[in-house]
Amino acid sequence: MQNMNYNKITTSLFDKLQKICGEQNVFFDSESLKNYGHDETEDLVFLPEVVVKPNTAKEISEIMKLANAEFVSVTPRGAGTGLSGGALPIHAGIIVSMERFNKILEIDERNLQATVEPGVINEIFQNAVKEKGLFYPPDPASKGSCFLGGNVAESSGGPKCVKYGTTKDYILNLEVVLPTGEIIETGANTLKNSTGYNLTQLMVGSEGTLGIATKIIVKLLPLPKFDLLILVPFRSLDEACKAVSEVFRAGFTPSAMELMERDALDWVCKYVQSNVVKLEDDIQAHLLIEVDGNNLDVLMKEMEEISELMGEFNISEILFAESAAQKNELWRLRRGINEAVKNNAISKEQDTVVPRAELPKLVKGVKEVGGKYKFKTVCYGHAGDGNLHIRLIKGDLTNEQWNGDHIKKAIAEIFTICKQLGGTISGEHGIGLVQQEYMNIVFSEKALDLQRNIKKVFDPNNILNPGKMFG
């Protein structure tokens, strides 16, 4: 963690924050500080000194100008669903919560665009555009609670991204408050833009280190009319991984293709008390495969051909979701895995990503590292785009091994495997606090310096979300 001597919040500064945001929107009681001092990253807690809840870009601008003048750190925060510690106020200071930025400002049906504030919940936005026959594909597992602003900060993904792309593919323009307080637009509300550097895409995935988005202009698609879903049980985890790339090589592009290792599905079935899946003793993994489109006959034929292709592997009986309720139940299981695994065991999640054809080698390497360092792993995630979530289970490791160099060396070896396979160390969760020490595995020192220097240009006093990504 970077050692910076930021100033503490004074009474004078506190009064100024109240004047900017209103007394009712500034919090310093112990319960509020604790609530905003953690996210979903393991059990890490860093208490801020004050929490402010602005609701205009002008208010955030004034907060940033004040923080620069007083040399106080500022940490922007969405819904707190992050898994890399990106919203943790590790230098105390001010938490800027975006929860009052919760309006869908416009759904432009003519241009298939929408303008939203960053505190809008992903699923609420998806449902709002769905009512108009439109579609916003990025759908993280936490879509029922995560904010669109947080999705932008992490360039979030989800199951649909294998066909439709991640958050970065849907952001046309942003209104952003810079760390120094200026308010800018990063681009234009157009599908094409070759005007200057692409500041919009620089902001997407920057984890709240370069600016705070206050308006988001997104691209929408027409809503597909139909979708079909199957669950394919494999007797070999290696074959389940091999089957992924074969589907694409055969000319199919599923709208979702999710891998669930046996323990992941077993634990989530028990956690949510579901019996929709009958787990056979010799099954090691499942692929959840979805196709969507506007012609049901075409989709049925496509799913039949995918099922025939799966039959070339050592599988058990394929489950075809025949009703909306059954589809919803299968997706409830997939989306509940993260919480179920966390509830079942002390664990650390790694967000690995490799070219999809390299998944068998990644999983083989992960299992070998687990054996070497004496811990168990559970794999699940977005196999269709090579993005595998790997839960390292503490098991019999001592606290010293779990929190020290023992586990860090193991994680470094897993990330080295990712790099060797042409991948990287995060597909959608970001770097934040917990992954920054591994950045030198995937970037040269020159590449890291370029990124650090970009940060300095935007934030010369290093007060916006300091200590993240690069330390």
C-alpha positions as CSV (number, residue, x, y, z in Angstrom):
1,M,0.0,0.0,0.0
2,Q,1.3,3.4,-0.9
3,N,2.5,5.5,2.0
4,M,1.0,9.0,1.6
5,N,0.7,11.5,4.4
6,Y,-2.8,12.8,3.6
7,N,-4.3,15.3,6.0
8,K,-7.1,14.4,8.3
9,I,-10.6,15.9,8.1
10,T,-10.8,19.0,10.2
11,T,-13.8,20.6,11.7
12,S,-13.6,23.4,9.1
13,L,-13.4,20.9,6.2
14,F,-16.3,19.0,7.7
15,D,-18.4,22.1,7.8
16,K,-17.6,22.9,4.2
17,L,-18.7,19.4,3.1
18,Q,-22.0,19.9,4.9
19,K,-22.4,23.2,3.1
20,I,-21.7,21.6,-0.2
21,C,-24.0,18.5,0.2
22,G,-26.4,19.5,3.0
23,E,-26.1,18.4,6.6
24,Q,-28.4,15.4,6.0
25,N,-26.0,14.0,3.3
26,V,-22.8,14.0,5.4
27,F,-22.2,11.1,7.8
28,F,-19.5,10.4,10.4
29,D,-21.3,8.1,12.9
30,S,-19.5,4.8,13.5
31,E,-22.2,2.7,11.9
32,S,-22.0,4.6,8.6
33,L,-18.2,4.6,8.6
34,K,-18.2,0.8,9.1
35,N,-20.9,0.2,6.4
36,Y,-18.9,2.2,3.9
37,G,-15.5,0.8,5.0
38,H,-15.9,-2.6,3.2
39,D,-17.1,-4.1,0.0
40,E,-17.3,-7.8,-1.0
41,T,-13.6,-8.4,-1.1
42,E,-12.8,-11.0,1.5
43,D,-13.0,-9.5,5.0
44,L,-11.1,-6.3,4.4
45,V,-12.3,-3.2,6.3
46,F,-10.8,0.4,6.1
47,L,-12.8,3.1,7.8
48,P,-13.3,6.5,6.1
49,E,-13.4,9.6,8.2
50,V,-16.6,10.9,6.6
51,V,-19.1,9.7,4.0
52,V,-20.8,12.3,1.7
53,K,-23.7,11.7,-0.6
54,P,-23.8,14.4,-3.3
55,N,-26.3,14.4,-6.1
56,T,-25.0,16.8,-8.7
57,A,-21.8,17.0,-10.7
58,K,-21.3,20.5,-9.3
59,E,-21.3,19.2,-5.8
60,I,-18.7,16.5,-6.6
61,S,-16.6,19.2,-8.4
62,E,-16.6,21.3,-5.2
63,I,-15.7,18.3,-3.1
64,M,-12.7,17.5,-5.3
65,K,-11.5,21.1,-5.4
66,L,-11.8,21.2,-1.6
67,A,-10.0,17.9,-1.2
68,N,-7.1,19.1,-3.4
69,A,-6.8,22.3,-1.4
70,E,-6.8,20.4,1.9
71,F,-4.8,17.4,0.5
72,V,-7.4,14.8,1.7
73,S,-7.9,11.5,-0.1
74,V,-11.3,10.8,-1.8
75,T,-12.7,7.4,-2.6
76,P,-15.6,7.1,-5.0
77,R,-18.1,4.3,-4.2
78,G,-20.9,2.6,-6.0
79,A,-23.0,-0.2,-4.5
80,G,-20.1,-1.8,-2.7
81,T,-20.3,-5.1,-4.6
82,G,-16.7,-5.0,-5.8
83,L,-14.4,-8.0,-5.4
84,S,-10.9,-6.4,-5.7
85,G,-11.1,-3.7,-3.0
86,G,-11.4,-0.9,-5.5
87,A,-13.8,1.1,-3.3
88,L,-12.0,0.7,0.0
89,P,-10.8,4.0,1.6
90,I,-7.4,2.7,2.5
91,H,-6.2,6.2,3.4
92,A,-9.4,7.1,5.3
93,G,-10.4,10.5,4.1
94,I,-13.7,11.1,2.3
95,I,-16.0,8.4,0.8
96,V,-18.1,9.9,-2.1
97,S,-21.1,7.6,-2.3
98,M,-22.9,7.8,-5.7
99,E,-26.2,6.3,-4.4
100,R,-28.2,9.5,-4.9
101,F,-27.3,9.5,-8.6
102,N,-30.1,7.0,-9.3
103,K,-32.1,8.4,-12.2
104,I,-32.6,7.0,-15.7
105,L,-32.5,10.4,-17.5
106,E,-33.6,9.3,-21.0
107,I,-34.2,6.2,-23.0
108,D,-33.8,7.3,-26.6
109,E,-35.8,4.7,-28.6
110,R,-35.0,6.4,-32.0
111,N,-31.3,6.2,-31.6
112,L,-31.1,3.1,-29.4
113,Q,-29.3,5.0,-26.6
114,A,-29.9,5.8,-23.0
115,T,-28.6,8.4,-20.6
116,V,-28.3,7.3,-17.0
117,E,-26.8,8.3,-13.7
118,P,-24.1,6.1,-12.2
119,G,-26.2,5.1,-9.1
120,V,-28.8,3.2,-11.2
121,I,-28.9,-0.5,-10.4
122,N,-28.0,-2.7,-13.4
123,E,-31.1,-4.9,-13.3
124,I,-33.4,-2.0,-12.8
125,F,-32.0,-0.4,-16.0
126,Q,-32.2,-3.7,-17.9
127,N,-35.8,-4.0,-17.0
128,A,-36.6,-0.4,-17.9
129,V,-35.2,-0.8,-21.4
130,K,-36.7,-4.3,-21.8
131,E,-40.2,-2.8,-21.4
132,K,-39.5,-0.8,-24.5
133,G,-38.3,-3.8,-26.4
134,L,-34.6,-2.9,-26.0
135,F,-31.6,-4.7,-24.5
136,Y,-28.6,-3.8,-22.4
137,P,-26.5,-6.9,-22.3
138,P,-23.8,-6.5,-19.6
139,D,-25.2,-8.6,-16.7
140,P,-22.8,-9.2,-13.8
141,A,-23.8,-11.8,-11.2
142,S,-24.5,-8.9,-8.8
143,K,-26.8,-7.2,-11.4
144,G,-29.6,-7.0,-8.8
145,S,-27.6,-4.7,-6.6
146,C,-24.5,-3.3,-8.5
147,F,-24.5,0.2,-9.9
148,L,-23.9,1.1,-13.5
149,G,-21.2,3.5,-12.4
150,G,-19.4,0.7,-10.8
151,N,-19.8,-1.4,-13.9
152,V,-18.2,1.4,-15.9
153,A,-15.3,1.7,-13.4
154,E,-14.6,-2.0,-13.6
155,S,-15.7,-2.6,-17.3
156,S,-17.9,-5.3,-15.8
157,G,-18.9,-8.4,-17.8
158,G,-21.3,-11.2,-17.1
159,P,-22.6,-14.3,-18.9
160,K,-24.0,-12.4,-22.0
161,C,-20.6,-10.9,-22.8
162,V,-19.5,-14.0,-24.8
163,K,-21.8,-12.9,-27.6
164,Y,-22.5,-9.2,-26.9
165,G,-19.3,-7.8,-25.3
166,T,-18.6,-6.2,-21.9
167,T,-19.5,-2.8,-20.5
168,K,-16.8,-1.1,-22.6
169,D,-18.6,-2.0,-25.8
170,Y,-21.7,-0.1,-24.7
171,I,-20.4,3.2,-23.4
172,L,-20.6,6.0,-25.9
173,N,-19.9,9.1,-23.8
174,L,-19.4,10.1,-20.1
175,E,-19.8,13.2,-18.1
176,V,-16.9,13.1,-15.6
177,V,-15.7,15.1,-12.7
178,L,-11.9,15.1,-12.8
179,P,-9.8,14.7,-9.7
180,T,-8.9,18.4,-9.9
181,G,-12.6,19.3,-10.0
182,E,-13.2,20.2,-13.7
183,I,-16.3,18.7,-15.4
184,I,-15.8,17.3,-18.9
185,E,-17.5,15.1,-21.5
186,T,-15.2,12.4,-22.7
187,G,-16.6,11.9,-26.2
188,A,-19.9,12.1,-28.2
189,N,-23.2,10.4,-28.3
190,T,-22.3,8.7,-31.6
191,L,-21.5,5.1,-32.7
192,K,-18.4,6.4,-34.5
193,N,-15.9,8.8,-33.1
194,S,-12.4,9.4,-34.4
195,T,-11.9,12.8,-32.8
196,G,-8.8,12.9,-30.6
197,Y,-7.7,10.4,-28.0
198,N,-10.5,8.0,-26.8
199,L,-11.0,9.4,-23.3
200,T,-14.2,7.5,-22.9
201,Q,-12.5,4.1,-23.1
202,L,-9.7,5.3,-20.9
203,M,-12.2,6.1,-18.2
204,V,-14.0,2.7,-18.6
205,G,-12.1,0.2,-16.4
206,S,-10.0,2.9,-14.7
207,E,-11.5,1.9,-11.3
208,G,-12.3,5.4,-10.1
209,T,-8.7,6.5,-10.2
210,L,-9.0,9.0,-13.1
211,G,-12.4,10.6,-12.5
212,I,-15.9,10.2,-11.2
213,A,-18.6,9.6,-13.8
214,T,-21.8,11.5,-13.2
215,K,-23.7,10.8,-16.5
216,I,-23.4,7.7,-18.7
217,I,-24.6,7.5,-22.3
218,V,-25.0,3.8,-23.3
219,K,-25.7,2.0,-26.6
220,L,-28.7,-0.3,-26.6
221,L,-29.8,-3.2,-28.8
222,P,-33.1,-4.6,-29.9
223,L,-34.3,-7.2,-27.4
224,P,-34.0,-10.8,-28.7
225,K,-37.4,-12.5,-28.8
226,F,-36.4,-16.0,-27.8
227,D,-33.8,-17.9,-25.8
228,L,-33.1,-21.5,-25.2
229,L,-31.0,-23.0,-22.3
230,I,-29.4,-26.4,-21.7
231,L,-27.3,-27.8,-18.9
232,V,-24.6,-30.4,-20.0
233,P,-23.1,-32.7,-17.4
234,F,-19.5,-33.9,-18.0
235,R,-17.7,-36.8,-16.4
236,S,-14.4,-34.9,-16.9
237,L,-13.6,-31.3,-16.1
238,D,-10.9,-31.4,-18.8
239,E,-13.5,-32.4,-21.4
240,A,-15.9,-29.7,-20.3
241,C,-13.1,-27.2,-20.9
242,K,-12.2,-28.7,-24.3
243,A,-15.9,-28.6,-25.4
244,V,-16.1,-24.8,-25.0
245,S,-13.9,-23.9,-27.9
246,E,-15.3,-26.7,-30.0
247,V,-18.7,-25.0,-29.9
248,F,-17.3,-21.9,-31.5
249,R,-15.1,-23.8,-33.9
250,A,-18.3,-25.5,-35.2
251,G,-19.7,-22.1,-36.1
252,F,-22.0,-21.4,-33.1
253,T,-22.0,-18.2,-30.9
254,P,-24.0,-18.9,-27.8
255,S,-25.4,-15.9,-25.9
256,A,-24.0,-17.5,-22.7
257,M,-21.6,-20.4,-21.9
258,E,-20.9,-20.9,-18.3
259,L,-18.7,-23.5,-16.6
260,M,-19.5,-24.9,-13.1
261,E,-17.2,-27.4,-11.5
262,R,-19.0,-30.0,-9.4
263,D,-18.3,-28.6,-6.0
264,A,-19.5,-25.1,-7.1
265,L,-22.9,-26.5,-8.3
266,D,-23.2,-28.9,-5.3
267,W,-22.6,-26.1,-2.8
268,V,-25.0,-23.6,-4.5
269,C,-27.8,-26.2,-4.8
270,K,-27.6,-26.7,-1.0
271,Y,-27.2,-23.0,-0.3
272,V,-30.3,-21.9,-2.2
273,Q,-32.1,-25.2,-1.5
274,S,-32.7,-26.1,-5.1
275,N,-33.3,-29.6,-6.5
276,V,-33.6,-28.7,-10.2
277,V,-30.2,-30.5,-10.9
278,K,-29.7,-34.1,-10.0
279,L,-26.0,-34.4,-9.4
280,E,-24.7,-37.9,-10.4
281,D,-21.7,-39.3,-8.5
282,D,-19.4,-39.4,-11.6
283,I,-20.1,-35.9,-12.9
284,Q,-17.2,-33.4,-12.5
285,A,-18.5,-30.3,-14.3
286,H,-21.4,-28.7,-16.1
287,L,-21.7,-26.3,-19.0
288,L,-24.7,-24.0,-19.0
289,I,-25.3,-23.0,-22.7
290,E,-27.8,-20.5,-23.9
291,V,-28.7,-19.3,-27.4
292,D,-30.9,-16.4,-28.3
293,G,-32.4,-14.7,-31.4
294,N,-35.6,-13.9,-33.1
295,N,-36.4,-17.1,-35.0
296,L,-37.4,-20.0,-32.6
297,D,-37.1,-22.7,-35.3
298,V,-33.5,-21.6,-36.1
299,L,-32.6,-21.6,-32.4
300,M,-34.1,-25.0,-31.9
301,K,-32.0,-26.4,-34.7
302,E,-28.9,-24.6,-33.4
303,M,-29.4,-26.1,-29.9
304,E,-30.0,-29.6,-31.3
305,E,-26.7,-29.3,-33.2
306,I,-24.9,-28.1,-30.1
307,S,-26.3,-31.0,-28.2
308,E,-25.1,-33.4,-30.8
309,L,-21.7,-31.9,-30.6
310,M,-21.7,-32.3,-26.8
311,G,-22.6,-35.9,-27.3
312,E,-19.1,-36.5,-28.8
313,F,-17.7,-36.0,-25.2
314,N,-18.2,-38.2,-22.2
315,I,-21.4,-36.6,-20.8
316,S,-24.5,-37.7,-19.0
317,E,-28.1,-36.7,-20.0
318,I,-28.5,-33.1,-21.1
319,L,-31.1,-31.1,-19.2
320,F,-33.2,-28.9,-21.5
321,A,-34.9,-26.0,-19.7
322,E,-38.5,-26.3,-20.9
323,S,-40.1,-23.4,-19.1
324,A,-39.2,-19.9,-18.0
325,A,-39.3,-21.0,-14.4
326,Q,-36.7,-23.7,-15.1
327,K,-34.5,-21.3,-16.9
328,N,-34.7,-18.8,-14.1
329,E,-33.8,-21.6,-11.6
330,L,-30.7,-22.6,-13.5
331,W,-29.6,-19.0,-13.8
332,R,-30.3,-18.5,-10.1
333,L,-27.9,-21.3,-9.4
334,R,-25.2,-19.9,-11.6
335,R,-25.5,-16.4,-10.2
336,G,-25.5,-17.7,-6.6
337,I,-22.3,-19.7,-6.8
338,N,-20.0,-16.9,-5.6
339,E,-22.1,-16.3,-2.4
340,A,-22.5,-20.0,-1.9
341,V,-18.8,-20.8,-2.0
342,K,-18.0,-17.8,0.3
343,N,-20.6,-19.2,2.7
344,N,-19.3,-22.7,2.6
345,A,-15.6,-22.0,3.1
346,I,-12.9,-19.4,3.8
347,S,-11.7,-18.5,0.3
348,K,-10.0,-16.1,-2.1
349,E,-11.3,-15.5,-5.6
350,Q,-9.1,-15.0,-8.6
351,D,-10.6,-13.5,-11.9
352,T,-8.4,-15.3,-14.5
353,V,-8.9,-15.0,-18.3
354,V,-7.2,-16.7,-21.2
355,P,-8.0,-17.4,-24.9
356,R,-10.9,-19.8,-24.6
357,A,-9.1,-22.7,-26.3
358,E,-6.5,-22.5,-23.5
359,L,-9.0,-23.2,-20.7
360,P,-8.0,-26.9,-20.4
361,K,-4.3,-25.9,-19.8
362,L,-5.4,-23.1,-17.4
363,V,-7.5,-25.5,-15.3
364,K,-4.8,-28.2,-15.3
365,G,-2.2,-25.6,-14.2
366,V,-4.5,-24.3,-11.4
367,K,-5.1,-27.8,-10.1
368,E,-1.3,-28.5,-10.1
369,V,-0.6,-25.3,-8.2
370,G,-3.3,-26.2,-5.7
371,G,-1.7,-29.6,-5.2
372,K,1.8,-28.0,-4.8
373,Y,0.6,-25.5,-2.2
374,K,-1.9,-27.8,-0.4
375,F,-5.2,-26.1,-1.1
376,K,-8.3,-26.9,-3.0
377,T,-9.7,-24.9,-5.9
378,V,-13.2,-24.5,-7.2
379,C,-13.6,-23.2,-10.8
380,Y,-16.6,-21.6,-12.4
381,G,-17.4,-18.7,-14.7
382,H,-17.7,-17.4,-18.2
383,A,-16.0,-20.2,-20.1
384,G,-17.3,-18.9,-23.4
385,D,-14.9,-16.0,-23.3
386,G,-12.2,-17.7,-21.3
387,N,-12.9,-15.8,-18.1
388,L,-12.7,-18.3,-15.3
389,H,-13.3,-17.5,-11.6
390,I,-11.1,-19.6,-9.4
391,R,-11.9,-19.9,-5.7
392,L,-8.9,-20.9,-3.6
393,I,-10.2,-22.7,-0.5
394,K,-8.3,-22.3,2.8
395,G,-9.0,-25.7,4.1
396,D,-6.2,-26.9,6.4
397,L,-3.8,-24.1,5.6
398,T,-2.7,-22.1,8.7
399,N,-3.6,-18.4,9.0
400,E,0.0,-17.6,8.4
401,Q,0.1,-19.6,5.2
402,W,-3.3,-18.2,4.1
403,N,-2.4,-14.5,4.7
404,G,1.3,-14.6,3.9
405,D,3.8,-15.4,1.2
406,H,2.6,-19.0,0.9
407,I,-0.7,-18.1,-0.8
408,K,0.8,-15.1,-2.6
409,K,3.4,-17.3,-4.3
410,A,0.6,-19.7,-5.4
411,I,-1.5,-16.9,-6.8
412,A,1.6,-15.5,-8.6
413,E,2.1,-18.9,-10.2
414,I,-1.5,-19.1,-11.3
415,F,-1.2,-15.6,-12.9
416,T,2.0,-16.6,-14.5
417,I,0.2,-19.5,-16.2
418,C,-2.4,-17.0,-17.4
419,K,0.2,-14.8,-18.9
420,Q,2.0,-17.7,-20.6
421,L,-1.2,-18.8,-22.2
422,G,-1.8,-15.3,-23.6
423,G,-4.2,-14.2,-20.9
424,T,-4.2,-11.8,-18.0
425,I,-5.0,-11.5,-14.3
426,S,-8.4,-10.0,-14.4
427,G,-11.3,-10.2,-16.9
428,E,-13.9,-8.2,-15.1
429,H,-13.3,-7.7,-11.4
430,G,-10.4,-5.3,-11.7
431,I,-7.1,-4.8,-9.9
432,G,-8.1,-2.5,-7.1
433,L,-6.2,-3.2,-3.9
434,V,-5.7,-7.0,-3.8
435,Q,-4.2,-7.7,-7.2
436,Q,-1.9,-4.7,-7.7
437,E,1.2,-6.6,-6.5
438,Y,0.9,-9.0,-9.4
439,M,0.7,-6.3,-12.2
440,N,4.4,-6.8,-13.0
441,I,3.5,-10.4,-14.2
442,V,1.5,-9.1,-17.1
443,F,3.1,-5.6,-17.7
444,S,6.6,-4.5,-18.4
445,E,8.0,-1.8,-16.1
446,K,7.7,0.7,-19.1
447,A,4.0,-0.2,-19.6
448,L,3.4,0.3,-15.9
449,D,5.2,3.7,-15.9
450,L,3.0,4.8,-18.8
451,Q,-0.1,4.0,-16.8
452,R,1.3,5.7,-13.7
453,N,2.1,8.8,-15.7
454,I,-1.5,8.9,-17.1
455,K,-2.7,8.9,-13.5
456,K,-0.4,11.8,-12.7
457,V,-1.8,13.8,-15.6
458,F,-5.4,13.4,-14.4
459,D,-4.6,13.5,-10.6
460,P,-1.4,15.5,-9.9
461,N,-2.0,15.4,-6.2
462,N,-2.9,11.7,-6.2
463,I,-6.0,12.2,-4.0
464,L,-8.6,10.3,-6.0
465,N,-8.8,6.6,-5.0
466,P,-5.1,6.5,-4.1
467,G,-3.3,3.3,-3.5
468,K,-5.2,1.3,-6.1
469,M,-4.1,-0.5,-9.3
470,F,-0.4,0.5,-9.0
471,G,0.1,0.9,-5.2
